[in-house]
Every structure is written in C-alpha cells, then in structure tokens.
Amino acid sequence: MLDLWIRGGTIIDGTGAPRFTADIGVRDGKIAQLGASDEPATREINAAGLLVTPGWVDVHTHYDGQVTWDPYLTPSCWHGVTTVVMGNCGVGFAPAAPDQHEWLISLMEGVEDIPGTALAEGITWDWESFPEYLDAIDKSPHAIDVIAQVPHGALRAYVMGERGADHNEIPTSEEIETMGRLVREAIAAGARGFSSSRTKNHRTRDGEFTPSLTAEHAEMIGIAKAMGEGGKGVFEIVADFKDLESEFELLREMVEVSGRPMSISIAQNDYVPDQWRRLLELIDQAVADGLPMKGQVPSRAIGLLLGLQATLHPFVASATYSHIAELPLEERIAKLRDPETKAKILSEPSPPGLAEVTSSFGRIFELGNPPNYEPAPEDSIAARAEALGIAANELAYDLMLQDGGRALLYRTFLNYTDFNLDVSLEMLQSPNTVPGLGDAGAHCGMICDGSFPTFLMLHYGRDRTRGERRELEWLVKRQTSDTAELIGLRDRGTIEEGKRADLNLIDWQALQLRPPEILFDLPAGGKRLVQRVDGYRATLVAGETICEDGEPTGAFPGKLVRHETRA
C-alpha cells in the first residue's frame, strides 16, 4: 500500500534528461515507484497538465533567527523551496555567550538588514554552543528541511570575547586551535559547514566591519585544517577580492589543507566589471587540479528596492521629509501630495554617498507589475524623465506615490553593468557554478531575492525577451541536483526511486511572480519585504503537501538535516 499517487504529471526529473509523463508513487516519504501501477494508495493527486519537478534546494539563506519562530520559513516555502541552507556570510547566532546576544543581533541587523527588534523579540536563546543550537532547531516544527553552518563572526567572538569583534585583533595559537575544535565538533553534531565574510560591505548596525574581514592566514588555515581532520563539512565564503590573486590563493589553500569543498560568491561589480571572469578562471583551474571549488552566482541582478516603506528611497535624507517620515503611510502620502512639500523635498539633495545609491537615476527603474527584472536603459528613471521633459527626481517622486505609496523602484546593484542579464546567464552556464545568493530571510527592507528559484526557471525558461533562453530541463537541474550535490545531499534533487519525495507541482502557464510587498509580520511588528507567486499548485516535502496554491497546509514534515545524506 502506497501513501500517495501523483498521476499523469509531466516530469522534469532534475537530471537534465528530457521531460516525460509518468505516475509517481510515494511511501514513507520517498519515491517508491515511477511509472504506471495499479497498487492502491491512501490518497491521489491528479497532476495532468502540470509540471512535476524536484523541490528546489536553496544553498544561500539567512533564516538563522527566523527558524526559531517561523515553522514555515516564508517566503521560501511559497516558491517551491524544500531545503534551505542558512548560516551563510559568517553571520548567525551560535555559538553565543550569554553576554553576546545583543552584539550578535547588531551584527546580523547590520549585515543582513533584519530588524534587531524582531530578532530580540523572536529568538529564544536557549542555547550557547552550536550543538545546543542545533538541538533547539531540531525540537521545533518545520515545513521544509533546514541545514545550518557555523558562522565565523559568532565563532570568533565566542572564543576571543570582545577582541573577536574587532577584525584587526589577531587570535593566539590557542584561540585558533579552539576555533578549529569548535567547528569540528559542530560539524560532527550536524552542522553542514563553516562560513566566513571578507567584504567591507558587511558591517554591524553601528558601522563596524565584520569580525572576519581581515582574518589572517594562520586563523583561516587553522580552522580549515581542523575541518579536514573531521573529514566532513563545506566552506562558504564571500570576499571583496581587492587583491584577487592573493586572496584566492588563501581560499585555495584552505581547500588544499582540508580536502573539503568550498563555494565562493561571484557577482559582477560595475567598478571592476570583468573581475568575476578572472575569479571564475581561478576556480576552473583549481577544479582542473582536483580541488572541489565552486562559484555561487545570482540568477539576476542583485538590486535594491526603494520605496516609502522600504529602508531607503531617493528622499530619505531630505530635511523636509524627515519631519513626516514617522507618520502613518496614508498621512505621509497626503503630505507628500502637497505641492509646497513636494517642491521643498525635490530641492534638497541627498549626501553624495547616499545619492550614489538612491539617486543614480540612470540605474533606477520602476519595478512594475508584473515586476521587470531585465529593464532596458531607456526604461530608467533618468531616460523616461528626459523624454517627458522633467527632472528625474520628480518622476521618481511621483512613481513612489503610486499604489497608495507602496510602489517600489528597482536600483540595480550587481550583475547589471551592461543593462541586461547576459552576464548572469553566462555565470550560470559555467560547469563550476551553482545558483545561489538569494538571501531569503534577510535584507528585509532593501532586497527581496528569495524568489530567485522561481525567477531562474520562469525568466530564462519562458519570459525572457532581451536575450537567450534555456531549456527547462537544464534550469531545473541547476537548482535541484546541482545545488544538492554542492552540499552533499544525495537523497534529494532528482525524481528517482529511492529519493526523497520533495516535489513541486507547477502550472507552467499560470506561473507568475507578484510584485514584492512589505509586511509587518515579524516579531515586535518588524517589517520585511516578501514576494508571492502564483502557479505552484502544490509543494511536497517527504511526500506531505506543505503548500497548496501558495498557502501553507499546516503540515510540518521538515527537519534539521544534520549530515551528508545518501539515497
């Protein structure tokens, strides 16, 4: 007797093979049969006319706090994600000495733009060590599977105390040994790996650089050697690569001394627009030399969302605006519609540094409905304003007042130097990259990229008009079996007998991203940007339906995945 039959769906199995039509039988959370059969089942789903794919495996999220209060891990579960990896970018909440809670919240708030008040209200802190953190996660219900990594920032502060928060401080050999031991012990207890940040973009709420920014050779190699001694785990690294060759040499040496896989964030920067190609060349060479290294790449431009409810917008620094900034939205809109108020705000320029982000109107666009993530140069606020014969900031002002003041502008930030997504697709097509960097659960007031898995399939598989598309079979493989393999999950990522029944049933013609919106549903009323989607008819985890037509069912078959898995 089977638990479930999924009948008549068009299967894209995650291997890259051509699609086919078949029935899927599920028993005990796994795919028991693939093909026609008369064996009875407790329930049946008619999937005729739907695509059936493996659930998406998202290797780059920041649910480290949210996992303790939100069993659904929205928005990921809305987008067909059935496994998430958190603890990326060297930030997280374990290990955590009792007197470091506020600092860890400050670090996460600064690096990932998650409201500190929400974290302070929502996190239970019933742990100190990383194994205790894993136990706390394990006790909570989850709709989807969760994987944790040891964050360098928290680890450094735990071992070094206040000195560890300062990236200029050098740990002693004993402290390095302790860091390595704790990482090894955490991985033995079920952590998936170790993450570190070496970018100046990551700062605390007070503007201090991330603790691991300039961690020296001895510290990084010491931790890597300890991981190698344990024989398990992966590395996840983000870095500025100001000195690309020497920085990469350090990361390569970490892989050499440990024998453990490493993924490195890759994105195109407008100031050095071809550096990513050299970084990928270095990864390619390392792979050719037998080292397990990959690049993590975004499926579209990483962009900031600007709006009256968001963290930033073009007039956030205006003295006139500051007097009404705390008013309820409807009252604020009424004030902003006043011609005199509008004239004053438009006459007050932003500080140069902020203006580079919020008022570079040649790179700011109306996001629209449905959202347009590949706008042309002529779609920019600057180009449209010029055609209308008005100032660019005036057009931006008017656009932000649309939809009752909830309209959002899109400021492309990375991977959009040439005003198209050719570079993103080129990155994705490398054999030594995987899609990632969606940061689901983070950047609550500025970025909303948890929809990357849906976008990857939808844009490059159906909707793209300004460049090459790709076949769905390849797109599905990239975010299922390829991402699962990166983190050692061999029991999922493909639709095969014996694999986990983590599945998406998708109405391909109805699949559509909605515009991002701001909700105030975090603990303590904290705000966050989320993006819903239409067209996922059902998402299953271990054979149980966790979402139907975008709504959670209340089923919690998810779990903390503690170790590498094999089918």
KEPARO-752925 format. One line per 4 residues: number of its first residue (from 1); their letters; for each residue y, z, x of C-alpha. Coordinates in steps of 0.1 Angstrom, whole numbers, m for minus. Layout:
<pabas>
NUM = a = Y,Z,X; ...;
</pabas>
This chain:
<pabas>
1 = mldl = 0,0,0; 34,m11,14; 66,8,8; 87,m24,3;
5 = wirg = 85,m61,0; 116,m82,8; 108,m115,m9; 120,m150,m2;
9 = gtii = 148,m145,22; 159,m169,49; 151,m150,81; 172,m153,113;
13 = dgtg = 149,m131,134; 171,m121,163; 151,m141,189; 173,m172,188;
17 = aprf = 145,m191,171; 152,m214,141; 155,m197,108; 126,m197,84;
21 = tadi = 117,m184,49; 92,m156,46; 85,m123,30; 88,m90,49;
25 = gvrd = 65,m61,42; 76,m26,53; 56,5,58; 66,38,74;
29 = gkia = 100,24,85; 85,m5,103; 79,m42,96; 42,m42,87;
33 = qlga = 38,m78,75; 57,m110,80; 46,m137,56; 31,m142,21;
37 = sdep = 8,m115,9; m4,m100,m24; m6,m65,m11; 12,m42,m35;
41 = atre = 43,m23,m26; 62,7,m41; 94,m15,m46; 105,m50,m41;
45 = inaa = 138,m67,m32; 144,m103,m42; 162,m119,m12; 161,m155,m24;
49 = gllv = 193,m173,m13; 202,m145,12; 201,m144,50; 179,m116,63;
53 = tpgw = 188,m105,99; 181,m75,121; 206,m47,118; 235,m50,143;
57 = vdvh = 233,m28,174; 269,m18,184; 270,m6,220; 306,4,221;
61 = thyd = 318,30,196; 337,63,197; 321,84,169; 317,114,192;
65 = gqvt = 337,137,168; 332,118,136; 294,121,139; 297,158,133;
69 = wdpy = 313,154,99; 306,119,85; 269,111,79; 277,75,70;
73 = ltps = 297,66,101; 321,43,83; 332,16,88; 301,6,109;
77 = cwhg = 276,10,81; 298,m13,59; 294,m40,85; 257,m41,88;
81 = vttv = 255,m19,119; 223,1,120; 225,16,156; 257,28,174;
85 = vmgn = 262,39,209; 290,65,214; 304,84,244; 320,53,260;
89 = cgvg = 350,51,283; 344,85,298; 356,105,268; 337,128,245;
93 = fapa = 332,164,235; 303,176,257; 297,194,279; 325,217,267;
97 = apdq = 335,251,279; 350,272,250; 385,272,266; 385,234,270;
101 = hewl = 382,223,233; 419,216,229; 421,197,261; 391,175,252;
105 = islm = 408,168,218; 440,159,237; 421,135,259; 404,118,230;
109 = egve = 436,116,210; 455,100,239; 428,76,250; 414,66,216;
113 = dipg = 442,73,192; 421,96,170; 443,123,153; 440,156,171;
117 = tala = 444,175,138; 414,157,124; 393,164,154; 404,201,155;
121 = egit = 395,204,118; 363,184,118; 345,193,150; 322,224,147;
125 = wdwe = 319,231,184; 285,248,180; 275,236,215; 285,240,251;
129 = sfpe = 260,220,272; 253,183,265; 217,191,254; 231,215,229;
133 = ylda = 255,188,216; 225,165,211; 207,192,192; 238,197,169;
137 = idks = 239,159,162; 201,159,155; 205,186,129; 230,166,108;
141 = phai = 221,138,83; 228,103,94; 227,70,75; 224,50,108;
145 = dvia = 209,57,142; 231,73,168; 229,72,207; 250,94,229;
149 = qvph = 263,91,265; 277,117,289; 314,112,293; 328,116,329;
153 = galr = 361,132,317; 344,161,299; 318,165,326; 344,167,354;
157 = ayvm = 365,193,335; 334,214,327; 323,215,364; 357,217,381;
161 = gerg = 377,237,355; 414,229,353; 411,210,386; 388,185,369;
165 = adhn = 415,173,345; 436,160,374; 423,127,388; 439,135,422;
169 = eipt = 417,165,427; 386,159,448; 354,178,439; 335,197,465;
173 = seei = 300,185,475; 286,214,454; 306,203,424; 294,167,428;
177 = etmg = 258,180,430; 263,200,398; 278,169,380; 249,148,390;
181 = rlvr = 224,175,380; 240,179,346; 240,142,339; 203,140,349;
185 = eaia = 195,170,327; 215,155,298; 196,122,301; 163,140,302;
189 = agar = 173,157,270; 181,124,253; 215,112,264; 214,74,269;
193 = gfss = 236,73,300; 269,81,317; 303,65,311; 335,65,332;
197 = srtk = 370,52,329; 391,39,358; 420,25,339; 456,36,337;
201 = nhrt = 456,26,300; 436,58,293; 458,89,291; 458,123,274;
205 = rdge = 481,129,244; 506,143,269; 505,111,291; 483,124,319;
209 = ftps = 459,99,334; 422,102,325; 404,126,349; 381,99,363;
213 = ltae = 408,73,371; 405,76,409; 372,94,413; 363,87,449;
217 = haem = 332,72,464; 313,104,470; 317,115,434; 307,82,418;
221 = igia = 278,76,442; 266,113,439; 263,110,402; 246,76,405;
225 = kamg = 220,90,429; 212,119,406; 207,94,377; 184,74,399;
229 = eggk = 163,104,407; 158,109,370; 147,73,365; 165,69,332;
233 = gvfe = 198,60,317; 225,34,318; 261,32,331; 291,21,310;
237 = ivad = 324,15,330; 359,4,322; 383,m2,351; 417,m19,358;
241 = fkdl = 403,m37,389; 436,m37,406; 417,m43,438; 389,m63,422;
245 = esef = 366,m68,452; 366,m32,465; 364,m17,430; 334,m39,421;
249 = ellr = 317,m30,454; 317,6,444; 302,m2,410; 276,m24,425;
253 = emve = 267,3,450; 262,27,421; 236,3,406; 220,m2,440;
257 = vsgr = 215,35,448; 204,44,413; 184,14,402; 199,19,367;
261 = pmsi = 216,m8,345; 254,m10,342; 277,m27,318; 314,m33,326;
265 = siaq = 342,m40,302; 357,m75,306; 388,m88,289; 415,m113,298;
269 = ndyv = 449,m99,307; 480,m120,303; 493,m110,338; 461,m120,357;
273 = pdqw = 446,m144,332; 418,m157,354; 407,m124,369; 379,m120,344;
277 = rrll = 362,m151,357; 361,m136,392; 347,m104,378; 320,m123,359;
281 = elid = 312,m142,391; 306,m109,409; 283,m98,381; 265,m131,382;
285 = qava = 259,m127,419; 247,m91,415; 222,m103,389; 211,m131,412;
289 = dglp = 205,m104,438; 183,m85,414; 207,m59,401; 208,m50,364;
293 = mkgq = 245,m56,356; 262,m70,325; 297,m75,312; 307,m61,278;
297 = vpsr = 331,m86,261; 351,m87,229; 343,m113,203; 380,m119,195;
301 = aigl = 414,m109,209; 419,m71,211; 451,m68,191; 474,m40,179;
305 = llgl = 481,m37,142; 518,m29,135; 530,m15,102; 549,12,84;
309 = qatl = 518,34,80; 504,25,115; 512,43,147; 536,15,159;
313 = hpfv = 558,m11,144; 589,m30,157; 614,m4,144; 596,28,152;
317 = asat = 622,37,178; 652,30,157; 675,60,152; 682,49,117;
321 = yshi = 645,46,109; 638,80,124; 658,96,96; 635,82,69;
325 = aelp = 602,79,89; 587,111,73; 595,101,37; 566,92,14;
329 = leer = 559,54,16; 574,45,m17; 606,63,m10; 607,49,25;
333 = iakl = 603,13,11; 632,19,m13; 654,30,16; 643,0,37;
337 = rdpe = 652,m24,10; 688,m12,11; 709,m40,28; 730,m15,48;
341 = tkak = 700,4,61; 683,m29,70; 714,m41,89; 716,m9,109;
345 = ilse = 679,m9,118; 680,m46,129; 710,m38,152; 692,m11,171;
349 = pspp = 669,m25,199; 637,m8,210; 634,6,245; 622,m22,269;
353 = glae = 588,m8,275; 581,m3,238; 597,m36,229; 572,m54,252;
357 = vtss = 545,m42,228; 562,m41,194; 589,m68,196; 573,m96,216;
361 = fgri = 576,m118,185; 561,m148,202; 528,m129,203; 531,m111,169;
365 = felg = 517,m127,138; 514,m119,101; 477,m109,97; 474,m122,62;
369 = nppn = 447,m121,35; 421,m131,45; 430,m120,80; 436,m147,105;
373 = yepa = 424,m137,140; 430,m170,156; 466,m179,148; 484,m208,165;
377 = peds = 517,m205,184; 536,m219,155; 523,m191,134; 541,m165,155;
381 = iaar = 569,m144,140; 593,m160,166; 583,m196,157; 584,m190,120;
385 = aeal = 618,m173,122; 632,m201,143; 621,m226,117; 637,m205,90;
389 = giaa = 669,m201,110; 668,m163,110; 662,m136,137; 626,m128,145;
393 = nela = 631,m91,139; 645,m98,104; 614,m118,95; 592,m91,108;
397 = ydlm = 611,m65,88; 607,m85,56; 570,m91,62; 563,m54,67;
401 = lqdg = 577,m46,33; 551,m68,16; 522,m53,m3; 542,m21,m11;
405 = gral = 549,m16,26; 512,m18,35; 513,m52,51; 502,m54,88;
409 = lyrt = 514,m75,117; 490,m85,144; 501,m82,181; 475,m100,203;
413 = flny = 470,m79,234; 439,m91,254; 419,m123,254; 447,m144,239;
417 = tdfn = 467,m158,268; 463,m194,256; 467,m186,219; 431,m193,209;
421 = ldvs = 397,m177,212; 382,m202,236; 381,m176,263; 363,m151,241;
425 = leml = 336,m177,233; 333,m186,269; 327,m150,278; 302,m146,250;
429 = qspn = 283,m176,262; 276,m162,297; 240,m151,301; 252,m119,318;
433 = tvpg = 274,m105,290; 269,m88,257; 293,m84,228; 310,m50,226;
437 = lgda = 343,m32,228; 348,m29,191; 357,8,195; 346,17,160;
441 = gahc = 357,52,151; 387,50,174; 423,37,176; 428,50,141;
445 = gmic = 465,40,138; 467,9,160; 434,m11,163; 408,m20,138;
449 = dgsf = 380,m38,156; 349,m21,142; 345,m53,123; 335,m72,155;
453 = ptfl = 299,m76,145; 308,m93,112; 335,m113,128; 313,m127,155;
457 = mlhy = 289,m143,130; 315,m152,104; 341,m168,126; 320,m187,152;
461 = grdr = 293,m195,127; 313,m207,97; 351,m204,95; 365,m214,129;
465 = trge = 389,m244,127; 405,m243,161; 376,m247,184; 338,m248,189;
469 = rrel = 314,m231,166; 279,m218,174; 246,m217,155; 239,m186,136;
473 = ewlv = 206,m180,153; 224,m176,187; 251,m154,172; 226,m131,155;
477 = krqt = 206,m128,187; 237,m118,207; 244,m86,186; 208,m76,179;
481 = sdta = 181,m82,205; 206,m87,234; 226,m56,227; 194,m36,220;
485 = elig = 180,m47,253; 211,m36,272; 204,0,263; 166,m1,265;
489 = lrdr = 158,m3,227; 127,m24,224; 117,m12,190; 145,m30,172;
493 = gtie = 168,m60,173; 142,m86,161; 123,m92,129; 87,m89,141;
497 = egkr = 57,m70,130; 58,m35,145; 95,m34,149; 118,m11,130;
501 = adln = 128,m23,96; 166,m22,103; 177,m52,83; 207,m69,67;
505 = lidw = 206,m90,35; 236,m112,36; 252,m136,10; 264,m161,36;
509 = qalq = 289,m179,13; 303,m147,0; 307,m130,34; 344,m123,39;
513 = lrpp = 364,m98,58; 391,m80,38; 425,m71,54; 425,m38,73;
517 = eilf = 439,m9,54; 450,27,62; 431,56,46; 440,92,48;
521 = dlpa = 404,105,46; 398,121,80; 397,159,82; 431,176,76;
525 = ggkr = 442,144,59; 442,124,91; 448,86,88; 426,58,101;
529 = lvqr = 426,20,99; 394,6,83; 383,m28,73; 359,m35,44;
533 = vdgy = 338,m66,40; 322,m85,11; 288,m102,13; 265,m76,27;
537 = ratl = 241,m73,m3; 221,m46,14; 216,m28,48; 184,m11,55;
541 = vage = 176,15,82; 139,22,88; 132,5,55; 156,25,34;
545 = tice = 186,10,18; 217,28,31; 244,4,17; 244,m19,m13;
549 = dgep = 273,m43,m18; 294,m22,6; 287,12,m10; 266,39,7;
553 = tgaf = 235,48,m14; 232,84,m2; 201,77,19; 200,92,54;
557 = pgkl = 171,77,73; 192,75,106; 185,97,135; 196,106,170;
561 = vrhe = 178,83,193; 171,103,224; 153,80,248; 144,44,256;
565 = tra = 121,31,229; 93,6,228; 77,m12,199;
</pabas>
